[in-house]
Amino acid sequence: MDTFTHMDNHGRVRMVDVGEKPASQRTAVAEGRVYMQPETFERIMSQAIHKGNVIETARLAGIMAGKRTPALIPLCHPLQIQHIGVDFMPEDTSHSIRIRATVRVFAQTGVEMEAMTAVSVAALTIYDMCKSVDREMMISEICLMEKSGGKSGTYIRPAE
């Protein structure tokens, strides 16, 4: 395993200096899931949650969060993000909604944290909008699915 790049030789936290790294096109895709009661799932799908359109509100929240990741994660670099897409895949059989965020940037560092932040906040928004009808919802499986660009190249999560 490589050394931790966010620590100096004295064990102090530092922001990684990416100034000498070449910029490249970078993409990251993250996913997560929100499990819920069947009634909650049906109410979301039929837009019968009294707070409004859950999916579109969560999409907007995820995009906004991805753009603000450096304000949330202490050592993330502020980036000029080119694209954030947040998609939702409802799954009837498990009464869950899979969330997928794709983030792209041309920069000297990657956007994995931005993609995972977008998924996390989209999931939290679903929970917030539906908690009055279902406090048993569970947010889980947030992970990096793939990334490309940069010195480390491409990563694709192995199938389970």
LOVEX-453017 format. One line per 10 residues: number of its first residue (from 1); for each residue y, z negated, x of N, C-alpha, C. Coordinates in nm, 4 decimals. Each point is the difference from the previous one (the first is absolute). Layout:
! residues N
NUM	Y/Z/X/Y/Z/X/Y/Z/X ~ ...
END
This chain:
! residues 160
1	-0.1179/0.0000/0.0848/0.1179/0.0000/-0.0848/0.1244/0.0000/0.0894 ~ 0.0997/0.0761/-0.0399/0.1251/0.0043/0.0740/0.0720/-0.1334/-0.0103 ~ 0.0964/-0.0202/0.0891/0.0806/-0.1212/-0.0082/0.0944/0.0103/-0.1189 ~ 0.0473/-0.1147/-0.0461/0.0956/-0.0016/-0.1096/0.1334/0.0522/0.0501 ~ 0.0505/0.1051/-0.0621/0.1240/0.0619/0.0464/0.1242/-0.0700/-0.0510 ~ -0.0153/-0.0928/-0.0940/0.1153/-0.0715/-0.0538/0.0241/-0.1331/0.0705 ~ -0.0606/-0.0143/0.1196/0.0228/-0.1209/0.0794/0.0316/0.0411/0.1427 ~ 0.0948/-0.0712/0.0598/0.0311/0.0291/0.1399/-0.0954/-0.0787/0.0904 ~ 0.0213/0.0070/0.1305/-0.0888/-0.0650/0.0962/0.0019/-0.1520/-0.0095 ~ 0.0996/-0.0547/-0.0694/0.0111/-0.1455/-0.0155/-0.0441/-0.0461/-0.1382
11	-0.0582/0.0894/-0.0780/-0.0471/-0.0357/-0.1326/0.1082/-0.0050/-0.1063 ~ 0.1172/0.0535/0.0305/0.1092/0.0019/-0.0978/-0.0101/0.1267/-0.0848 ~ 0.0338/-0.0152/-0.1270/-0.0011/0.1135/-0.0918/0.1117/0.0967/0.0374 ~ -0.0301/0.1293/-0.0089/0.1009/0.1025/0.0290/-0.0257/0.1218/-0.0852 ~ 0.1038/0.0771/-0.0206/-0.0154/0.1283/-0.0666/-0.0407/0.1016/0.1067 ~ -0.0989/0.0801/-0.0308/-0.0471/0.0992/0.0956/0.1101/0.1031/0.0242 ~ 0.0219/0.0335/0.1266/0.0989/0.1021/0.0362/-0.0672/0.1363/-0.0110 ~ 0.0416/0.0784/-0.0981/-0.0589/0.1332/-0.0198/0.0925/0.1092/0.0527 ~ 0.1048/-0.0394/0.0709/0.1018/0.0943/0.0455/-0.0515/0.1125/0.0873 ~ -0.1032/-0.0227/0.0762/-0.0534/0.1029/0.0900/-0.1138/0.0806/-0.0621
21	-0.0446/-0.0400/-0.1174/-0.1098/0.0720/-0.0648/0.0525/0.1289/-0.0622 ~ -0.0786/0.1068/0.0059/0.0432/0.1233/-0.0667/-0.0145/-0.0127/-0.1515 ~ 0.0946/0.0540/-0.0715/-0.0101/0.0028/-0.1460/-0.1063/0.1010/-0.0402 ~ -0.0693/-0.0286/-0.1078/-0.0988/0.0932/-0.0540/-0.0078/-0.0211/-0.1509 ~ -0.0601/0.0962/-0.0667/-0.0216/-0.0135/-0.1437/-0.1101/-0.1021/-0.0203 ~ 0.0260/-0.1000/-0.0818/-0.0966/-0.1075/-0.0243/-0.0178/-0.0191/-0.1495 ~ -0.1220/-0.0255/-0.0384/-0.0331/-0.0239/-0.1404/-0.0933/-0.1194/-0.0073 ~ 0.0174/-0.0798/-0.1031/-0.0928/-0.1099/-0.0268/-0.0309/-0.0029/-0.1488 ~ -0.1251/-0.0303/-0.0309/-0.0447/-0.0121/-0.1384/-0.0671/-0.1362/-0.0138 ~ 0.0436/-0.0757/-0.0990/-0.0591/-0.1305/-0.0278/-0.0433/-0.0043/-0.1456
31	-0.0946/-0.0875/-0.0277/-0.0462/-0.0186/-0.1373/-0.0176/-0.1479/-0.0291 ~ -0.0014/-0.0305/-0.1279/-0.0290/-0.1337/-0.0494/-0.0411/0.0125/-0.1451 ~ -0.0340/-0.1123/-0.0607/-0.0489/0.0041/-0.1369/0.0434/-0.1258/-0.0733 ~ 0.0259/0.0176/-0.1303/0.0273/-0.1128/-0.0885/-0.1080/-0.0007/-0.1068 ~ -0.0761/-0.1088/-0.0056/-0.1019/-0.0186/-0.1032/0.0598/-0.0817/-0.1129 ~ -0.0419/0.0280/-0.1235/0.0582/-0.0685/-0.1153/-0.0998/-0.0048/-0.1147 ~ 0.0377/-0.0722/-0.1029/-0.0804/-0.0071/-0.1208/0.0045/0.1363/-0.0714 ~ -0.1051/0.0343/-0.0748/-0.0010/0.1290/-0.0709/0.1221/0.0187/-0.0914 ~ 0.0419/-0.1044/-0.0687/0.1157/0.0117/-0.0895/0.1268/0.0347/0.0768 ~ 0.0172/-0.0620/0.1154/0.1181/0.0277/0.0826/-0.0014/0.1445/0.0454
41	-0.1152/0.0465/0.0448/-0.0153/0.1382/0.0446/0.0390/0.0956/-0.1127 ~ -0.0520/-0.0242/-0.1189/0.0305/0.0871/-0.1147/0.1485/-0.0036/-0.0356 ~ 0.0606/-0.1165/0.0077/0.1422/-0.0110/-0.0329/0.0861/0.0747/0.1023 ~ -0.0391/-0.0056/0.1264/0.0739/0.0754/0.1020/-0.0143/0.1496/-0.0261 ~ -0.1222/0.0434/-0.0244/-0.0262/0.1426/-0.0202/0.0690/0.0543/-0.1250 ~ 0.0157/-0.0827/-0.1016/0.0647/0.0453/-0.1234/0.1487/-0.0358/-0.0034 ~ 0.0512/-0.0455/0.1123/0.1406/-0.0393/0.0138/0.0409/-0.1008/-0.1071 ~ -0.0856/-0.0999/-0.0212/0.0250/-0.1026/-0.1007/0.0357/-0.1352/0.0623 ~ 0.0432/0.0000/0.1244/0.0485/-0.1233/0.0638/0.1474/-0.0119/-0.0355 ~ 0.0408/-0.1160/-0.0507/0.1364/-0.0134/-0.0521/0.1095/0.0149/0.1064
51	-0.0344/-0.0157/0.1265/0.1019/0.0145/0.1052/0.0305/0.1459/0.0331 ~ -0.0798/0.0937/-0.0489/0.0277/0.1411/0.0251/-0.1165/0.0726/0.0629 ~ 0.0292/0.1164/0.0575/-0.1010/0.0863/0.0611/-0.0425/-0.0607/0.1338 ~ -0.1162/-0.0614/-0.0001/-0.0486/-0.0736/0.1177/-0.0195/0.0928/0.1194 ~ -0.0648/0.1126/-0.0209/-0.0327/0.0897/0.1115/0.1264/0.0554/0.0644 ~ 0.0929/0.0486/-0.0784/0.1212/0.0583/0.0592/0.0886/-0.1061/0.0654 ~ 0.0026/-0.1193/-0.0565/0.0760/-0.1085/0.0631/-0.0646/-0.0383/0.1325 ~ -0.1329/-0.0088/0.0034/-0.0708/-0.0336/0.1236/0.0166/0.1102/0.1050 ~ 0.0040/0.1260/-0.0449/0.0212/0.1109/0.0940/0.1361/-0.0146/0.0692 ~ 0.1021/-0.0240/-0.0809/0.1345/-0.0157/0.0557/0.0075/-0.1208/0.0933
61	-0.0615/-0.1109/-0.0400/0.0001/-0.1200/0.0842/-0.0693/0.0264/0.1335 ~ -0.1115/0.0727/-0.0038/-0.0719/0.0315/0.1235/0.0817/0.0865/0.0938 ~ 0.0660/0.1006/-0.0550/0.0851/0.0871/0.0828/0.1143/-0.0810/0.0620 ~ 0.0650/-0.0799/-0.0820/0.1118/-0.0806/0.0504/-0.0465/-0.0973/0.1085 ~ -0.1153/-0.0626/-0.0200/-0.0523/-0.0956/0.0979/-0.0356/0.0683/0.1315 ~ -0.0622/0.1177/-0.0090/-0.0344/0.0722/0.1227/0.1229/0.0283/0.0848 ~ 0.1100/0.0351/-0.0669/0.1242/0.0281/0.0723/0.0606/-0.1260/0.0616 ~ -0.0314/-0.1161/-0.0550/0.0611/-0.1252/0.0461/-0.0945/-0.0849/0.0857 ~ -0.1076/0.0573/0.0451/-0.0991/-0.0748/0.0772/0.0594/-0.0748/0.1192 ~ 0.0916/0.0581/0.0776/0.0546/-0.0759/0.1133/0.0748/-0.1277/-0.0417
71	0.0461/-0.0073/-0.1232/0.0650/-0.1219/-0.0477/-0.1028/-0.1070/-0.0383 ~ -0.1262/0.0392/-0.0138/-0.1052/-0.0923/-0.0413/-0.0933/-0.0396/0.1133 ~ -0.0321/0.0931/0.0869/-0.0923/-0.0234/0.1112/0.0853/-0.0105/0.1266 ~ 0.0051/-0.1161/0.0630/0.1002/-0.0263/0.1040/0.0116/0.1007/0.1138 ~ -0.1080/0.0562/0.0492/0.0101/0.0840/0.1193/-0.0171/0.1490/-0.0269 ~ 0.0069/0.0399/-0.1267/-0.0070/0.1430/-0.0341/0.1320/0.0680/0.0324 ~ -0.0096/0.1199/0.0520/0.1191/0.0784/0.0314/0.0568/0.0648/-0.1259 ~ 0.1312/0.0027/-0.0134/0.0584/0.0771/-0.1113/-0.0206/0.1493/0.0274 ~ -0.0436/0.0708/-0.1016/-0.0335/0.1416/0.0173/0.0690/0.0845/-0.1053 ~ 0.0230/0.1256/0.0337/0.0513/0.0986/-0.0956/-0.1204/0.0659/-0.0656
81	-0.0515/-0.0634/-0.1016/-0.1209/0.0482/-0.0665/0.0288/0.1317/-0.0710 ~ -0.0906/0.0949/0.0158/0.0129/0.1310/-0.0640/-0.0573/0.0018/-0.1400 ~ -0.1067/-0.0779/-0.0220/-0.0672/0.0052/-0.1299/-0.0790/-0.1274/-0.0230 ~ 0.0070/-0.0507/-0.1228/-0.0916/-0.1041/-0.0467/-0.0493/0.0432/-0.1376 ~ -0.1293/0.0113/-0.0130/-0.0603/0.0279/-0.1294/-0.0918/-0.1145/-0.0383 ~ 0.0088/-0.0451/-0.1237/-0.0872/-0.1060/-0.0494/-0.0716/0.0536/-0.1230 ~ -0.1324/0.0022/0.0062/-0.0816/0.0541/-0.1085/-0.0941/-0.1074/-0.0536 ~ -0.0372/0.0157/-0.1263/-0.0834/-0.0975/-0.0688/-0.1214/0.0702/-0.0582 ~ -0.1168/-0.0577/0.0216/-0.1247/0.0541/-0.0514/-0.0665/-0.1075/-0.0862 ~ 0.0232/0.0036/-0.1304/-0.0644/-0.0965/-0.0897/-0.1503/0.0245/-0.0043
91	-0.0769/-0.1075/0.0005/-0.1454/0.0114/-0.0041/-0.0533/-0.0815/-0.1174 ~ -0.0396/0.0713/-0.1048/-0.0457/-0.0626/-0.1251/-0.1144/-0.0982/0.0212 ~ -0.1000/0.0399/0.0784/-0.1218/-0.0806/0.0107/0.0243/-0.1362/0.0626 ~ 0.0942/-0.0091/0.0939/0.0280/-0.1288/0.0661/0.1260/-0.0673/-0.0541 ~ 0.0663/0.0630/-0.0961/0.1266/-0.0520/-0.0546/0.0956/-0.0322/0.1150 ~ 0.0158/0.0987/0.0854/0.0861/-0.0186/0.1164/0.0878/0.1224/0.0201 ~ 0.1023/-0.0189/0.0782/0.0881/0.1103/0.0377/0.0038/0.0044/0.1515 ~ -0.0455/0.1125/0.0536/0.0075/0.0215/0.1446/0.1374/0.0576/0.0305 ~ 0.0619/-0.0520/0.1032/0.1341/0.0424/0.0402/-0.0114/0.0642/0.1375 ~ 0.0649/0.1144/0.0166/-0.0018/0.0709/0.1290/0.1429/0.0356/0.0374
101	0.0396/-0.0394/0.1200/0.1327/0.0344/0.0510/-0.0149/0.0878/0.1231 ~ 0.0808/0.1053/0.0045/0.0050/0.0908/0.1144/0.1429/-0.0007/0.0514 ~ 0.0140/-0.0234/0.1303/0.1329/-0.0066/0.0619/0.0019/0.0941/0.1194 ~ 0.1090/0.0770/0.0122/0.0165/0.0933/0.1120/0.1339/-0.0229/0.0682 ~ -0.0021/0.0207/0.1314/0.1210/-0.0145/0.0795/-0.0145/0.0840/0.1268 ~ 0.1100/0.0466/0.0532/0.0023/0.0585/0.1342/0.0702/-0.1034/0.0857 ~ -0.0774/-0.0715/0.0808/0.0574/-0.1142/0.0720/-0.0837/-0.0351/0.1220 ~ 0.0432/-0.1072/0.0670/-0.0669/-0.0473/0.1206/-0.1018/-0.1101/-0.0293 ~ -0.0124/-0.0380/-0.1247/-0.0974/-0.1018/-0.0394/-0.0524/0.0329/-0.1389 ~ -0.1133/-0.0574/-0.0342/-0.0694/0.0361/-0.1224/0.0485/-0.0720/-0.1249
111	-0.0603/0.0350/-0.1122/0.0429/-0.0508/-0.1305/-0.1144/-0.0693/-0.0756 ~ -0.0951/-0.0577/0.0734/-0.1087/-0.0708/-0.0659/0.0513/-0.1177/-0.0831 ~ 0.0921/-0.0762/0.0563/0.0510/-0.1175/-0.0715/0.0790/0.0418/-0.1243 ~ 0.0703/0.1102/0.0077/0.0749/0.0486/-0.1154/-0.0950/0.0382/-0.1138 ~ -0.1109/0.0654/0.0346/-0.0969/0.0398/-0.1021/-0.0661/-0.1229/-0.0626 ~ -0.0379/-0.0981/0.0818/-0.0640/-0.1196/-0.0548/0.0988/-0.0858/-0.0792 ~ 0.1251/-0.0018/0.0416/0.1018/-0.0726/-0.0760/0.0224/0.0658/-0.1354 ~ 0.0050/0.1316/-0.0027/0.0180/0.0717/-0.1269/-0.1130/-0.0330/-0.0969 ~ -0.1247/0.0011/0.0477/-0.1142/-0.0334/-0.0851/0.0092/-0.1439/-0.0486 ~ 0.0313/-0.0900/0.0906/0.0059/-0.1430/-0.0343/0.1037/-0.0280/-0.1077
121	0.1187/0.0544/0.0157/0.1062/-0.0271/-0.0970/-0.0264/0.0715/-0.1318 ~ -0.0592/0.1173/0.0041/-0.0383/0.0664/-0.1251/-0.1015/-0.0870/-0.0755 ~ -0.0967/-0.0557/0.0713/-0.1002/-0.0874/-0.0632/0.0653/-0.1265/-0.0546 ~ 0.0891/-0.0594/0.0763/0.0696/-0.1199/-0.0469/0.0843/0.0293/-0.1238 ~ 0.0556/0.1186/-0.0064/0.0802/0.0377/-0.1165/-0.0880/0.0121/-0.1239 ~ -0.1185/0.0574/0.0154/-0.0935/0.0053/-0.1128/-0.0304/-0.1422/-0.0462 ~ -0.0280/-0.0876/0.0944/-0.0289/-0.1390/-0.0358/0.1189/-0.0625/-0.0728 ~ 0.1182/0.0159/0.0535/0.1186/-0.0609/-0.0595/0.0232/0.0489/-0.1424 ~ -0.0170/0.1281/-0.0211/0.0277/0.0559/-0.1326/-0.1065/-0.0369/-0.1035 ~ -0.1187/-0.0394/0.0464/-0.1107/-0.0255/-0.0924/-0.0461/-0.1457/-0.0012
131	0.0611/-0.0842/0.0787/-0.0488/-0.1380/0.0116/0.0061/-0.0772/-0.1313 ~ 0.0870/0.0382/-0.0916/0.0073/-0.0719/-0.1273/-0.1232/0.0237/-0.0869 ~ -0.0741/0.1082/0.0263/-0.1213/0.0263/-0.0771/-0.1278/-0.0210/0.0818 ~ 0.0128/-0.0117/0.1325/-0.1205/-0.0113/0.0837/0.0335/-0.0655/0.1336 ~ -0.0215/-0.1292/0.0096/0.0249/-0.0708/0.1260/-0.1202/0.0073/0.0950 ~ -0.1077/0.0619/-0.0432/-0.1196/0.0106/0.0831/-0.0052/0.1287/0.0808 ~ 0.1045/0.0817/-0.0066/0.0003/0.1229/0.0794/-0.0219/-0.0349/0.1468 ~ -0.0625/0.0913/0.0714/-0.0266/-0.0232/0.1414/0.0416/0.1231/0.0801 ~ 0.0792/-0.0251/0.1006/0.0424/0.1049/0.0931/-0.0930/-0.0079/0.1204 ~ -0.0580/0.1130/0.0375/-0.0937/-0.0043/0.1132/-0.0102/0.1354/0.0687
141	-0.0785/0.0000/0.1067/-0.0390/0.1218/0.0715/0.1174/0.0779/0.0587 ~ 0.1083/-0.0671/0.0341/0.1127/0.0705/0.0617/-0.0384/0.0309/0.1447 ~ 0.0036/0.1286/0.0330/-0.0423/0.0381/0.1345/0.0577/0.1362/0.0371 ~ -0.0004/0.0260/0.1288/0.0387/0.1310/0.0521/-0.1188/0.0937/-0.0170 ~ 0.0234/0.1121/-0.0660/-0.1056/0.0993/-0.0202/-0.0002/0.1043/0.1115 ~ 0.1202/0.0401/0.0410/0.0098/0.0977/0.1090/0.1399/-0.0002/0.0571 ~ 0.0081/0.0468/0.1228/0.1293/0.0205/0.0645/-0.0136/0.1140/0.0979 ~ 0.1123/0.0670/0.0242/-0.0013/0.1085/0.0976/0.1306/-0.0008/0.0758 ~ -0.0043/0.0599/0.1177/0.1180/0.0089/0.0849/0.0024/-0.1086/0.1060 ~ 0.0876/0.0193/0.0954/0.0152/-0.0988/0.1062/-0.1084/0.0089/0.1047
151	0.0119/-0.0881/0.0986/-0.0919/0.0001/0.1138/-0.1444/-0.0296/-0.0406 ~ -0.0180/-0.0868/-0.0983/-0.1360/-0.0374/-0.0386/-0.0671/0.1034/-0.0891 ~ 0.0749/0.1007/-0.0456/-0.0598/0.1084/-0.0756/-0.0372/-0.0360/-0.1424 ~ -0.1086/0.0590/-0.0454/-0.0408/-0.0117/-0.1399/-0.1018/-0.1126/-0.0165 ~ 0.0168/-0.0740/-0.1100/-0.0967/-0.1018/-0.0406/-0.0338/0.0284/-0.1455 ~ -0.1284/-0.0004/-0.0316/-0.0467/0.0117/-0.1376/-0.0986/-0.1142/-0.0228 ~ 0.0293/-0.0809/-0.1019/-0.0867/-0.1141/-0.0315/-0.1396/0.0515/-0.0320 ~ -0.1020/-0.0605/0.0622/-0.1374/0.0423/-0.0299/-0.0373/-0.0300/-0.1453 ~ -0.0805/0.0860/-0.0578/-0.0481/-0.0232/-0.1371/-0.0860/-0.1264/-0.0010 ~ 0.0111/-0.0738/-0.1084/-0.0773/-0.1254/-0.0071/-0.1367/0.0225/-0.0548
END
